[in-house]
Amino acid sequence: MRVPRANRNYAVPYTDIEVEEVQIQEEVERIEREAIIDFALATRNEALFKSVMNRDQEEEEIEVEPEAFSAEDFIRQVNLKAWI
């Protein structure tokens, strides 16, 4: 790892780098979960909201049926996926 202030390179064990990758993945999952919750609240989709909130207990992903959305909701969903 390069430390510009000290103008030196330091050796970093592989296990430290692996932990960072896991932390980044957890952060991505948290942000994704928050975005889905925001989407469910914005579209007033109670089933999606409950499934996200109970995901920790069930560990299953429940897919939302596409016919449940209007054209405006579909555009919001596409924008949400583009944002993520």
N, C-alpha and C positions, 0 to 999 in steps of 0.2 A: 504494500500500500504506500502510495506517495503522500508525504506530508509537506506541502509547499512551504509552510512557515518555518519548519525546521530544516528544509532543503535536504531531506533524507528519504530513503525508502526503508520501509519496515516489513519484515516477513509476517504474514498473517496465516494462522492455521486454517486449513480447509473447513474445519468444523465451525469456525466463526462466520465464514462466508455462507455456509449452508443455513445457519440460523437466520441470517439476514434475508435469504430467499424465502424462508418460511414466514418470517414477519411480513415481508412484502405481500406474499400470497394472502395472508390473513387480513391485511389492510385492504386489499382488492376485494375480498369477499365481503368485508364490512361495508365498504362503499357501495358495492353492488346491491347488498341487502337494503341499505338506506334508500338507494335510488328506486328500488322496487316498491318499498313502503311509500315513498313520496308519490309514485305513480298510482298505486292502489288508492291512496287518499284523494288524489286529484280526480281520479275517474270514479270514485265512490264504489270501487269493486271490493265488496266485503269478503268474498271468497278468497280472492288473492291476498288481501290483508291478513286474514286469519291463517292462511297457509304459510305465509312468510313468518308470522309471529310464532307459529307452532312448529316451524321447521327444525328447531333444535331438538324437540322431543321426538318428532317422527323421522327425521333424516331422509325425507322423501321430497322430491320436487313435484309440485302439482302444476301442470301446464294449463294455461288459460285458453279457453276455446276462442278461436278467432271470430266466430259469428256473434260473440257476446259484445263486440265493440261496434260503435258507429264509425262513420268515416273519420270524424274528428278524433275519436279515441285511437283509431288505427294510426293516424298521423302522429299522435303523441307517443304511441308505443314505438314507432319507427325512430322518432327523434330521440327517445330514451335510449334505444339500443345503439344509435349512432353516437350518443354522448358517452356511453359506457365504453 
